[in-house]
Amino acid sequence: RDFMKGLGLAGAGLGVAASASPVFHDMDEVMSSGASRKLPWYINEREAENLTVEVDWDKKERYDKRKFTVVSPAEAERRVQIQLDNIKAKWTTPNTGMTAKDYAFFAGSASDAIGASVPLTKGDATLMYTFGGTTQPGGYNYKQLGLPRWSGTPEENLKMVTAVLRFWGAHDVGAHEINEKTQKVFYSADPAGRPYTFADVDNASSDSNHACLIPNKAKTVLTWVVPMSRVGQYSAPDGFNILNKVSMGIGYSMGDIIQNRILSFLGALGYLSISRNCGGMNVAHGNLAGLGEHGRTDYLINVDYGANVRYTDFVVT
């Protein structure tokens, strides 16, 4: 009964608490706002080292990591083979959590995103990682396993990439066709004079003579918006301070993280995936995909976030 009463009391102020979002003008205010944890009423404070699971500290000894279970290379190979057999058995079976798109979702989520630069393309990304064994230490792609690539209708594919991009932190997602008109929103050359060229090639590439060779078989631009916090933008007392830059920095770093992940996702599914480094005008692609209007600030103006879109990003596929 006391527990239920406590729940009632705890829930009474939820509406007010949820509507009151703190606004900070500098780090001094952030620090003075209180760093103590706000715990539920039913959590009791305990003395240091007095854990809820009783520990006899007089008998407790430090553990030697050499006593961990060590898996032999042969055992590692056996376990990897079990994983591969499971993949092959369920690759095209719906609702198993082990289909082509499920493994591609993992490949994107586990991508080397944080702190990694954005490559031009990742090719056929690995579907899984073996964590041991000798045959394929880095992982496997669908071709190496003799499996078919993912196949879906354009509508299914857009729903799928929208779901994963939102899971990774994007907001609106859209796509548009590459044709004679929309090729004009790709740059003609980079600052060094190297051209961005659409050509009859299998894969995108870059060298000393070309900023990017873009395959003519690439027919779609997939684009999305990465929002940014309004609080950091509008709370500076003099209109600008370094806290304005915090939400900007998060937006750009999130942009690179999402970019790496979608490249791995599309590659794991067996599709061409070319990063923003292929020379497209990002805001123009967002406009063409219907994610917003072009504003006087040269930003994409999104219906939900207005000009608070830190990055309008895209890949070519």
Phi and psi in degrees as GROMACS dihedral restraints (atoms count N, CA, C in turn):
[ dihedral_restraints ]
;  ai    aj    ak    al  type     phi  dphi    fc
    3     4     5     6     1   -60.6    20    10
    4     5     6     7     1   -37.0    20    10
    6     7     8     9     1   -63.1    20    10
    7     8     9    10     1   -44.1    20    10
    9    10    11    12     1   -66.0    20    10
   10    11    12    13     1   -39.1    20    10
   12    13    14    15     1   -60.7    20    10
   13    14    15    16     1   -42.2    20    10
   15    16    17    18     1   -62.2    20    10
   16    17    18    19     1   -39.4    20    10
   18    19    20    21     1   -62.9    20    10
   19    20    21    22     1   -39.0    20    10
   21    22    23    24     1   -64.6    20    10
   22    23    24    25     1   -44.0    20    10
   24    25    26    27     1   -65.0    20    10
   25    26    27    28     1   -40.5    20    10
   27    28    29    30     1   -66.7    20    10
   28    29    30    31     1   -31.7    20    10
   30    31    32    33     1   -85.8    20    10
   31    32    33    34     1   -12.2    20    10
   33    34    35    36     1   -64.0    20    10
   34    35    36    37     1   -34.8    20    10
   36    37    38    39     1  -101.1    20    10
   37    38    39    40     1    13.8    20    10
   39    40    41    42     1   -62.8    20    10
   40    41    42    43     1   -40.1    20    10
   42    43    44    45     1   -62.8    20    10
   43    44    45    46     1   -44.2    20    10
   45    46    47    48     1   -65.4    20    10
   46    47    48    49     1   -43.7    20    10
   48    49    50    51     1   -64.2    20    10
   49    50    51    52     1   -39.8    20    10
   51    52    53    54     1   -68.7    20    10
   52    53    54    55     1   -29.1    20    10
   54    55    56    57     1   -84.4    20    10
   55    56    57    58     1   -12.7    20    10
   57    58    59    60     1   -99.5    20    10
   58    59    60    61     1    90.3    20    10
   60    61    62    63     1   -91.2    20    10
   61    62    63    64     1   125.5    20    10
   63    64    65    66     1   -67.3    20    10
   64    65    66    67     1   146.4    20    10
   66    67    68    69     1  -120.5    20    10
   67    68    69    70     1   123.8    20    10
   69    70    71    72     1  -113.9    20    10
   70    71    72    73     1   140.2    20    10
   72    73    74    75     1  -102.0    20    10
   73    74    75    76     1   -21.0    20    10
   75    76    77    78     1  -160.3    20    10
   76    77    78    79     1   175.3    20    10
   78    79    80    81     1   -67.9    20    10
   79    80    81    82     1   -25.6    20    10
   81    82    83    84     1   -61.3    20    10
   82    83    84    85     1   -42.2    20    10
   84    85    86    87     1   -66.8    20    10
   85    86    87    88     1   -38.7    20    10
   87    88    89    90     1   -60.1    20    10
   88    89    90    91     1   -45.2    20    10
   90    91    92    93     1   -68.3    20    10
   91    92    93    94     1   -37.2    20    10
   93    94    95    96     1   -78.3    20    10
   94    95    96    97     1    -9.1    20    10
   96    97    98    99     1   -70.9    20    10
   97    98    99   100     1   -12.9    20    10
   99   100   101   102     1   104.3    20    10
  100   101   102   103     1   118.4    20    10
  102   103   104   105     1   -98.4    20    10
  103   104   105   106     1    -0.5    20    10
  105   106   107   108     1   -70.0    20    10
  106   107   108   109     1   147.0    20    10
  108   109   110   111     1   -74.2    20    10
  109   110   111   112     1   135.5    20    10
  111   112   113   114     1   -94.9    20    10
  112   113   114   115     1   100.6    20    10
  114   115   116   117     1   -98.7    20    10
  115   116   117   118     1   155.2    20    10
  117   118   119   120     1   -60.6    20    10
  118   119   120   121     1   157.2    20    10
  120   121   122   123     1   -60.9    20    10
  121   122   123   124     1   -25.9    20    10
  123   124   125   126     1   -87.2    20    10
  124   125   126   127     1     1.1    20    10
  126   127   128   129     1   -91.4    20    10
  127   128   129   130     1   122.3    20    10
  129   130   131   132     1   -96.7    20    10
  130   131   132   133     1   143.5    20    10
  132   133   134   135     1   -79.2    20    10
  133   134   135   136     1   141.4    20    10
  135   136   137   138     1  -123.2    20    10
  136   137   138   139     1   160.4    20    10
  138   139   140   141     1   -68.8    20    10
  139   140   141   142     1   153.7    20    10
  141   142   143   144     1   -56.6    20    10
  142   143   144   145     1   138.9    20    10
  144   145   146   147     1    70.6    20    10
  145   146   147   148     1     1.6    20    10
  147   148   149   150     1   -97.7    20    10
  148   149   150   151     1    83.7    20    10
  150   151   152   153     1   -81.1    20    10
  151   152   153   154     1   161.5    20    10
  153   154   155   156     1   -68.9    20    10
  154   155   156   157     1   -27.8    20    10
  156   157   158   159     1   -94.2    20    10
  157   158   159   160     1   116.6    20    10
  159   160   161   162     1   -62.6    20    10
  160   161   162   163     1   133.7    20    10
  162   163   164   165     1  -122.6    20    10
  163   164   165   166     1   129.1    20    10
  165   166   167   168     1   -90.0    20    10
  166   167   168   169     1    94.9    20    10
  168   169   170   171     1   -65.7    20    10
  169   170   171   172     1   -23.5    20    10
  171   172   173   174     1   -70.0    20    10
  172   173   174   175     1   -26.7    20    10
  174   175   176   177     1  -100.4    20    10
  175   176   177   178     1   -13.3    20    10
  177   178   179   180     1   -67.5    20    10
  178   179   180   181     1   132.0    20    10
  180   181   182   183     1  -123.8    20    10
  181   182   183   184     1   158.1    20    10
  183   184   185   186     1   -72.2    20    10
  184   185   186   187     1   145.7    20    10
  186   187   188   189     1   -96.5    20    10
  187   188   189   190     1   139.2    20    10
  189   190   191   192     1   -92.3    20    10
  190   191   192   193     1   115.6    20    10
  192   193   194   195     1   -64.8    20    10
  193   194   195   196     1   -15.0    20    10
  195   196   197   198     1   -67.7    20    10
  196   197   198   199     1   -13.0    20    10
  198   199   200   201     1   -87.0    20    10
  199   200   201   202     1    -4.4    20    10
  201   202   203   204     1   -59.8    20    10
  202   203   204   205     1   152.8    20    10
  204   205   206   207     1   -65.7    20    10
  205   206   207   208     1   126.2    20    10
  207   208   209   210     1  -106.2    20    10
  208   209   210   211     1   124.0    20    10
  210   211   212   213     1   -91.4    20    10
  211   212   213   214     1   128.6    20    10
  213   214   215   216     1   -71.0    20    10
  214   215   216   217     1   157.5    20    10
  216   217   218   219     1   -54.3    20    10
  217   218   219   220     1   -38.3    20    10
  219   220   221   222     1   -65.3    20    10
  220   221   222   223     1   -42.0    20    10
  222   223   224   225     1   -67.5    20    10
  223   224   225   226     1   -38.2    20    10
  225   226   227   228     1   -60.7    20    10
  226   227   228   229     1   -42.5    20    10
  228   229   230   231     1   -63.2    20    10
  229   230   231   232     1   -39.8    20    10
  231   232   233   234     1   -62.4    20    10
  232   233   234   235     1   -43.0    20    10
  234   235   236   237     1   -68.0    20    10
  235   236   237   238     1   -38.5    20    10
  237   238   239   240     1   -62.7    20    10
  238   239   240   241     1   -41.4    20    10
  240   241   242   243     1   -62.7    20    10
  241   242   243   244     1   -36.6    20    10
  243   244   245   246     1   -61.1    20    10
  244   245   246   247     1   -43.9    20    10
  246   247   248   249     1   -60.0    20    10
  247   248   249   250     1   -45.1    20    10
  249   250   251   252     1   -65.0    20    10
  250   251   252   253     1   -40.4    20    10
  252   253   254   255     1   -62.3    20    10
  253   254   255   256     1   -39.0    20    10
  255   256   257   258     1   -64.7    20    10
  256   257   258   259     1   -42.3    20    10
  258   259   260   261     1   -59.5    20    10
  259   260   261   262     1   -50.1    20    10
  261   262   263   264     1   -63.9    20    10
  262   263   264   265     1   -34.2    20    10
  264   265   266   267     1   -73.0    20    10
  265   266   267   268     1   -28.5    20    10
  267   268   269   270     1  -118.8    20    10
  268   269   270   271     1     7.5    20    10
  270   271   272   273     1   -55.3    20    10
  271   272   273   274     1   -38.5    20    10
  273   274   275   276     1  -114.5    20    10
  274   275   276   277     1    12.1    20    10
  276   277   278   279     1   -94.2    20    10
  277   278   279   280     1   116.2    20    10
  279   280   281   282     1   -62.3    20    10
  280   281   282   283     1   155.4    20    10
  282   283   284   285     1    60.2    20    10
  283   284   285   286     1    29.7    20    10
  285   286   287   288     1  -103.9    20    10
  286   287   288   289     1   -14.5    20    10
  288   289   290   291     1    74.4    20    10
  289   290   291   292     1    11.8    20    10
  291   292   293   294     1  -134.9    20    10
  292   293   294   295     1    26.7    20    10
  294   295   296   297     1   -83.7    20    10
  295   296   297   298     1   177.9    20    10
  297   298   299   300     1   -54.7    20    10
  298   299   300   301     1   -45.8    20    10
  300   301   302   303     1   -71.5    20    10
  301   302   303   304     1   -28.8    20    10
  303   304   305   306     1   -66.5    20    10
  304   305   306   307     1   -43.7    20    10
  306   307   308   309     1   -69.5    20    10
  307   308   309   310     1   -34.2    20    10
  309   310   311   312     1   -65.0    20    10
  310   311   312   313     1   -36.8    20    10
  312   313   314   315     1   -61.1    20    10
  313   314   315   316     1   -43.3    20    10
  315   316   317   318     1   -64.4    20    10
  316   317   318   319     1   -43.8    20    10
  318   319   320   321     1   -58.4    20    10
  319   320   321   322     1   -40.7    20    10
  321   322   323   324     1   -69.8    20    10
  322   323   324   325     1   -42.8    20    10
  324   325   326   327     1   -67.8    20    10
  325   326   327   328     1   -31.0    20    10
  327   328   329   330     1   -94.3    20    10
  328   329   330   331     1     9.2    20    10
  330   331   332   333     1   -62.1    20    10
  331   332   333   334     1   153.5    20    10
  333   334   335   336     1   -75.6    20    10
  334   335   336   337     1    72.2    20    10
  336   337   338   339     1   -92.4    20    10
  337   338   339   340     1   -47.5    20    10
  339   340   341   342     1   -70.4    20    10
  340   341   342   343     1   119.1    20    10
  342   343   344   345     1    80.4    20    10
  343   344   345   346     1     0.3    20    10
  345   346   347   348     1   -94.9    20    10
  346   347   348   349     1   145.7    20    10
  348   349   350   351     1   -76.1    20    10
  349   350   351   352     1   162.8    20    10
  351   352   353   354     1   -92.8    20    10
  352   353   354   355     1   116.0    20    10
  354   355   356   357     1   -78.4    20    10
  355   356   357   358     1   171.8    20    10
  357   358   359   360     1   -68.6    20    10
  358   359   360   361     1   -42.7    20    10
  360   361   362   363     1  -156.7    20    10
  361   362   363   364     1   158.3    20    10
  363   364   365   366     1  -112.8    20    10
  364   365   366   367     1    -0.3    20    10
  366   367   368   369     1    64.9    20    10
  367   368   369   370     1  -148.5    20    10
  369   370   371   372     1   -82.4    20    10
  370   371   372   373     1    95.2    20    10
  372   373   374   375     1   -66.1    20    10
  373   374   375   376     1   154.0    20    10
  375   376   377   378     1   -71.0    20    10
  376   377   378   379     1   148.4    20    10
  378   379   380   381     1   -91.4    20    10
  379   380   381   382     1   -25.2    20    10
  381   382   383   384     1  -157.4    20    10
  382   383   384   385     1   166.6    20    10
  384   385   386   387     1  -122.6    20    10
  385   386   387   388     1   138.9    20    10
  387   388   389   390     1   -87.3    20    10
  388   389   390   391     1   -26.4    20    10
  390   391   392   393     1    53.3    20    10
  391   392   393   394     1    45.8    20    10
  393   394   395   396     1   136.7    20    10
  394   395   396   397     1   170.9    20    10
  396   397   398   399     1    90.9    20    10
  397   398   399   400     1   172.7    20    10
  399   400   401   402     1  -123.7    20    10
  400   401   402   403     1   -19.2    20    10
  402   403   404   405     1   -70.0    20    10
  403   404   405   406     1   -40.5    20    10
  405   406   407   408     1  -148.7    20    10
  406   407   408   409     1    73.9    20    10
  408   409   410   411     1   -58.7    20    10
  409   410   411   412     1   -30.5    20    10
  411   412   413   414     1   -84.8    20    10
  412   413   414   415     1   -11.4    20    10
  414   415   416   417     1   120.3    20    10
  415   416   417   418     1  -178.8    20    10
  417   418   419   420     1  -129.1    20    10
  418   419   420   421     1   145.1    20    10
  420   421   422   423     1  -106.9    20    10
  421   422   423   424     1   171.8    20    10
  423   424   425   426     1   -63.6    20    10
  424   425   426   427     1   -31.8    20    10
  426   427   428   429     1   -66.3    20    10
  427   428   429   430     1   -41.6    20    10
  429   430   431   432     1   -64.5    20    10
  430   431   432   433     1   -24.1    20    10
  432   433   434   435     1   -93.9    20    10
  433   434   435   436     1    -0.2    20    10
  435   436   437   438     1    68.0    20    10
  436   437   438   439     1    32.5    20    10
  438   439   440   441     1  -106.9    20    10
  439   440   441   442     1   153.0    20    10
  441   442   443   444     1   -74.4    20    10
  442   443   444   445     1   151.7    20    10
  444   445   446   447     1   -75.4    20    10
  445   446   447   448     1   163.1    20    10
  447   448   449   450     1   -61.7    20    10
  448   449   450   451     1   140.1    20    10
  450   451   452   453     1  -134.1    20    10
  451   452   453   454     1   127.3    20    10
  453   454   455   456     1  -153.3    20    10
  454   455   456   457     1   166.1    20    10
  456   457   458   459     1   -72.3    20    10
  457   458   459   460     1   160.2    20    10
  459   460   461   462     1   -54.7    20    10
  460   461   462   463     1   -37.7    20    10
  462   463   464   465     1   -66.5    20    10
  463   464   465   466     1   -43.7    20    10
  465   466   467   468     1   -63.0    20    10
  466   467   468   469     1   -42.0    20    10
  468   469   470   471     1   -64.1    20    10
  469   470   471   472     1   -40.7    20    10
  471   472   473   474     1   -66.3    20    10
  472   473   474   475     1   -40.9    20    10
  474   475   476   477     1   -61.1    20    10
  475   476   477   478     1   -40.7    20    10
  477   478   479   480     1   -66.2    20    10
  478   479   480   481     1   -49.4    20    10
  480   481   482   483     1   -69.4    20    10
  481   482   483   484     1   -29.8    20    10
  483   484   485   486     1   -62.9    20    10
  484   485   486   487     1   -43.1    20    10
  486   487   488   489     1   -62.6    20    10
  487   488   489   490     1   -45.9    20    10
  489   490   491   492     1   -72.7    20    10
  490   491   492   493     1   -36.3    20    10
  492   493   494   495     1   -65.6    20    10
  493   494   495   496     1   -39.4    20    10
  495   496   497   498     1   -67.5    20    10
  496   497   498   499     1   -36.8    20    10
  498   499   500   501     1   -60.8    20    10
  499   500   501   502     1   -35.0    20    10
  501   502   503   504     1   -86.1    20    10
  502   503   504   505     1    -1.9    20    10
  504   505   506   507     1   116.2    20    10
  505   506   507   508     1     1.2    20    10
  507   508   509   510     1   -79.2    20    10
  508   509   510   511     1   171.3    20    10
  510   511   512   513     1  -114.5    20    10
  511   512   513   514     1  -105.9    20    10
  513   514   515   516     1   -67.4    20    10
  514   515   516   517     1   146.7    20    10
  516   517   518   519     1  -133.9    20    10
  517   518   519   520     1   138.5    20    10
  519   520   521   522     1  -153.0    20    10
  520   521   522   523     1   179.4    20    10
  522   523   524   525     1  -152.0    20    10
  523   524   525   526     1   155.5    20    10
  525   526   527   528     1  -146.8    20    10
  526   527   528   529     1   161.0    20    10
  528   529   530   531     1   -80.3    20    10
  529   530   531   532     1   146.6    20    10
  531   532   533   534     1   -93.3    20    10
  532   533   534   535     1   118.9    20    10
  534   535   536   537     1  -141.8    20    10
  535   536   537   538     1  -170.2    20    10
  537   538   539   540     1   -60.2    20    10
  538   539   540   541     1   -33.9    20    10
  540   541   542   543     1   -74.8    20    10
  541   542   543   544     1   -50.9    20    10
  543   544   545   546     1   -74.3    20    10
  544   545   546   547     1   -15.9    20    10
  546   547   548   549     1   -61.8    20    10
  547   548   549   550     1   -20.2    20    10
  549   550   551   552     1   -75.8    20    10
  550   551   552   553     1    -8.4    20    10
  552   553   554   555     1   -97.3    20    10
  553   554   555   556     1    14.6    20    10
  555   556   557   558     1   -99.3    20    10
  556   557   558   559     1   141.4    20    10
  558   559   560   561     1   -62.5    20    10
  559   560   561   562     1   150.8    20    10
  561   562   563   564     1   -82.3    20    10
  562   563   564   565     1   -33.6    20    10
  564   565   566   567     1  -155.6    20    10
  565   566   567   568     1   158.2    20    10
  567   568   569   570     1   -88.7    20    10
  568   569   570   571     1   175.2    20    10
  570   571   572   573     1   -58.0    20    10
  571   572   573   574     1   -22.8    20    10
  573   574   575   576     1   -87.3    20    10
  574   575   576   577     1    -0.8    20    10
  576   577   578   579     1    90.4    20    10
  577   578   579   580     1     2.1    20    10
  579   580   581   582     1   -75.9    20    10
  580   581   582   583     1   132.3    20    10
  582   583   584   585     1   -78.9    20    10
  583   584   585   586     1   150.6    20    10
  585   586   587   588     1   -95.9    20    10
  586   587   588   589     1   117.5    20    10
  588   589   590   591     1  -127.5    20    10
  589   590   591   592     1   131.3    20    10
  591   592   593   594     1   -83.6    20    10
  592   593   594   595     1   128.3    20    10
  594   595   596   597     1  -146.5    20    10
  595   596   597   598     1   162.7    20    10
  597   598   599   600     1   -82.4    20    10
  598   599   600   601     1    75.2    20    10
  600   601   602   603     1  -126.7    20    10
  601   602   603   604     1   160.5    20    10
  603   604   605   606     1   -79.7    20    10
  604   605   606   607     1   -39.2    20    10
  606   607   608   609     1  -134.0    20    10
  607   608   609   610     1   154.7    20    10
  609   610   611   612     1   -69.5    20    10
  610   611   612   613     1   146.7    20    10
  612   613   614   615     1  -153.4    20    10
  613   614   615   616     1   163.7    20    10
  615   616   617   618     1  -141.5    20    10
  616   617   618   619     1   138.8    20    10
  618   619   620   621     1  -149.5    20    10
  619   620   621   622     1  -169.1    20    10
  621   622   623   624     1   -66.6    20    10
  622   623   624   625     1   -19.6    20    10
  624   625   626   627     1  -102.8    20    10
  625   626   627   628     1   -16.1    20    10
  627   628   629   630     1  -133.8    20    10
  628   629   630   631     1   127.7    20    10
  630   631   632   633     1   -64.4    20    10
  631   632   633   634     1   -39.2    20    10
  633   634   635   636     1  -165.9    20    10
  634   635   636   637     1   132.8    20    10
  636   637   638   639     1   -97.3    20    10
  637   638   639   640     1   116.3    20    10
  639   640   641   642     1  -102.9    20    10
  640   641   642   643     1   122.2    20    10
  642   643   644   645     1   -60.6    20    10
  643   644   645   646     1   135.5    20    10
  645   646   647   648     1   -63.3    20    10
  646   647   648   649     1   -23.0    20    10
  648   649   650   651     1   -73.2    20    10
  649   650   651   652     1   -10.9    20    10
  651   652   653   654     1   -73.8    20    10
  652   653   654   655     1   116.1    20    10
  654   655   656   657     1  -114.9    20    10
  655   656   657   658     1    -6.0    20    10
  657   658   659   660     1  -136.7    20    10
  658   659   660   661     1   141.8    20    10
  660   661   662   663     1  -108.4    20    10
  661   662   663   664     1   120.4    20    10
  663   664   665   666     1   -96.5    20    10
  664   665   666   667     1   126.4    20    10
  666   667   668   669     1  -135.9    20    10
  667   668   669   670     1   154.8    20    10
  669   670   671   672     1  -154.4    20    10
  670   671   672   673     1   166.4    20    10
  672   673   674   675     1  -115.1    20    10
  673   674   675   676     1   141.8    20    10
  675   676   677   678     1  -108.5    20    10
  676   677   678   679     1   109.5    20    10
  678   679   680   681     1   -74.9    20    10
  679   680   681   682     1   170.2    20    10
  681   682   683   684     1  -136.5    20    10
  682   683   684   685     1   160.2    20    10
  684   685   686   687     1   -70.7    20    10
  685   686   687   688     1   131.2    20    10
  687   688   689   690     1   -72.4    20    10
  688   689   690   691     1   -30.9    20    10
  690   691   692   693     1   -59.4    20    10
  691   692   693   694     1   -48.8    20    10
  693   694   695   696     1   -64.4    20    10
  694   695   696   697     1   -29.1    20    10
  696   697   698   699     1   -76.0    20    10
  697   698   699   700     1   -36.9    20    10
  699   700   701   702     1  -107.8    20    10
  700   701   702   703     1     3.1    20    10
  702   703   704   705     1  -101.8    20    10
  703   704   705   706     1     0.7    20    10
  705   706   707   708     1   -70.4    20    10
  706   707   708   709     1   130.7    20    10
  708   709   710   711     1   -65.4    20    10
  709   710   711   712     1   -29.4    20    10
  711   712   713   714     1  -108.6    20    10
  712   713   714   715     1    17.6    20    10
  714   715   716   717     1    89.2    20    10
  715   716   717   718     1   -20.3    20    10
  717   718   719   720     1  -157.5    20    10
  718   719   720   721     1   133.3    20    10
  720   721   722   723     1  -154.9    20    10
  721   722   723   724     1  -178.3    20    10
  723   724   725   726     1   -65.9    20    10
  724   725   726   727     1   -22.8    20    10
  726   727   728   729     1   -65.4    20    10
  727   728   729   730     1   -23.9    20    10
  729   730   731   732     1   -58.7    20    10
  730   731   732   733     1   -32.8    20    10
  732   733   734   735     1   -78.2    20    10
  733   734   735   736     1   -16.1    20    10
  735   736   737   738     1   -62.3    20    10
  736   737   738   739     1   -51.5    20    10
  738   739   740   741     1   -66.4    20    10
  739   740   741   742     1   -32.1    20    10
  741   742   743   744     1   -64.3    20    10
  742   743   744   745     1   -45.7    20    10
  744   745   746   747     1   -62.2    20    10
  745   746   747   748     1   -41.6    20    10
  747   748   749   750     1   -62.9    20    10
  748   749   750   751     1   -42.1    20    10
  750   751   752   753     1   -60.2    20    10
  751   752   753   754     1   -45.5    20    10
  753   754   755   756     1   -68.2    20    10
  754   755   756   757     1   -42.7    20    10
  756   757   758   759     1   -66.3    20    10
  757   758   759   760     1   -38.4    20    10
  759   760   761   762     1   -62.5    20    10
  760   761   762   763     1   -35.4    20    10
  762   763   764   765     1   -58.5    20    10
  763   764   765   766     1   -45.2    20    10
  765   766   767   768     1   -67.1    20    10
  766   767   768   769     1   -39.2    20    10
  768   769   770   771     1   -62.2    20    10
  769   770   771   772     1   -48.5    20    10
  771   772   773   774     1   -64.5    20    10
  772   773   774   775     1   -40.5    20    10
  774   775   776   777     1   -58.3    20    10
  775   776   777   778     1   -47.9    20    10
  777   778   779   780     1   -61.0    20    10
  778   779   780   781     1   -39.3    20    10
  780   781   782   783     1   -69.2    20    10
  781   782   783   784     1   -42.2    20    10
  783   784   785   786     1   -70.7    20    10
  784   785   786   787     1   -31.2    20    10
  786   787   788   789     1   -62.1    20    10
  787   788   789   790     1   -44.5    20    10
  789   790   791   792     1   -66.4    20    10
  790   791   792   793     1   -40.2    20    10
  792   793   794   795     1   -60.7    20    10
  793   794   795   796     1   -51.8    20    10
  795   796   797   798     1   -66.0    20    10
  796   797   798   799     1   -39.1    20    10
  798   799   800   801     1   -64.7    20    10
  799   800   801   802     1   -38.1    20    10
  801   802   803   804     1   -66.8    20    10
  802   803   804   805     1   -28.9    20    10
  804   805   806   807     1   -78.5    20    10
  805   806   807   808     1   -11.0    20    10
  807   808   809   810     1    95.6    20    10
  808   809   810   811     1    18.8    20    10
  810   811   812   813     1  -110.3    20    10
  811   812   813   814     1   151.1    20    10
  813   814   815   816     1   -58.8    20    10
  814   815   816   817     1   132.6    20    10
  816   817   818   819     1  -141.4    20    10
  817   818   819   820     1   115.7    20    10
  819   820   821   822     1  -121.3    20    10
  820   821   822   823     1   131.0    20    10
  822   823   824   825     1   -75.2    20    10
  823   824   825   826     1   176.8    20    10
  825   826   827   828     1   -60.0    20    10
  826   827   828   829     1   -13.9    20    10
  828   829   830   831     1   -68.2    20    10
  829   830   831   832     1    -2.4    20    10
  831   832   833   834     1   -80.7    20    10
  832   833   834   835     1     2.3    20    10
  834   835   836   837     1    95.5    20    10
  835   836   837   838     1    19.1    20    10
  837   838   839   840     1   -83.8    20    10
  838   839   840   841     1   152.5    20    10
  840   841   842   843     1   -84.2    20    10
  841   842   843   844     1   109.1    20    10
  843   844   845   846     1   -61.8    20    10
  844   845   846   847     1   -45.0    20    10
  846   847   848   849     1   -65.8    20    10
  847   848   849   850     1   -38.2    20    10
  849   850   851   852     1   -61.7    20    10
  850   851   852   853     1   -39.9    20    10
  852   853   854   855     1   -64.4    20    10
  853   854   855   856     1   -39.0    20    10
  855   856   857   858     1   -62.4    20    10
  856   857   858   859     1   -40.6    20    10
  858   859   860   861     1   -62.0    20    10
  859   860   861   862     1   -46.7    20    10
  861   862   863   864     1   -64.7    20    10
  862   863   864   865     1   -28.1    20    10
  864   865   866   867     1   -85.9    20    10
  865   866   867   868     1    -1.4    20    10
  867   868   869   870     1    80.6    20    10
  868   869   870   871     1    21.7    20    10
  870   871   872   873     1   -84.9    20    10
  871   872   873   874     1    -6.3    20    10
  873   874   875   876     1   165.9    20    10
  874   875   876   877     1  -173.3    20    10
  876   877   878   879     1  -109.0    20    10
  877   878   879   880     1   157.3    20    10
  879   880   881   882     1   -81.7    20    10
  880   881   882   883     1   124.2    20    10
  882   883   884   885     1   -98.2    20    10
  883   884   885   886     1   168.0    20    10
  885   886   887   888     1   -65.2    20    10
  886   887   888   889     1   -22.3    20    10
  888   889   890   891     1   -75.8    20    10
  889   890   891   892     1    -4.0    20    10
  891   892   893   894     1    74.4    20    10
  892   893   894   895     1    10.9    20    10
  894   895   896   897     1   -94.0    20    10
  895   896   897   898     1   163.8    20    10
  897   898   899   900     1   -77.5    20    10
  898   899   900   901     1   130.0    20    10
  900   901   902   903     1   -99.0    20    10
  901   902   903   904     1   107.6    20    10
  903   904   905   906     1   -92.4    20    10
  904   905   906   907     1   147.0    20    10
  906   907   908   909     1   -64.3    20    10
  907   908   909   910     1   -31.6    20    10
  909   910   911   912     1   -91.8    20    10
  910   911   912   913     1   -38.4    20    10
  912   913   914   915     1  -109.8    20    10
  913   914   915   916     1    -1.6    20    10
  915   916   917   918     1    59.9    20    10
  916   917   918   919     1  -131.9    20    10
  918   919   920   921     1   -86.5    20    10
  919   920   921   922     1     0.5    20    10
  921   922   923   924     1   -81.4    20    10
  922   923   924   925     1    45.9    20    10
  924   925   926   927     1  -107.8    20    10
  925   926   927   928     1   109.2    20    10
  927   928   929   930     1   -73.9    20    10
  928   929   930   931     1   -33.7    20    10
  930   931   932   933     1  -143.2    20    10
  931   932   933   934     1   126.9    20    10
  933   934   935   936     1  -100.9    20    10
  934   935   936   937     1   111.2    20    10
  936   937   938   939     1  -117.8    20    10
  937   938   939   940     1   168.0    20    10
  939   940   941   942     1  -161.6    20    10
  940   941   942   943     1   160.5    20    10
  942   943   944   945     1  -133.5    20    10
  943   944   945   946     1   158.4    20    10
  945   946   947   948     1  -105.9    20    10
  946   947   948   949     1   134.7    20    10
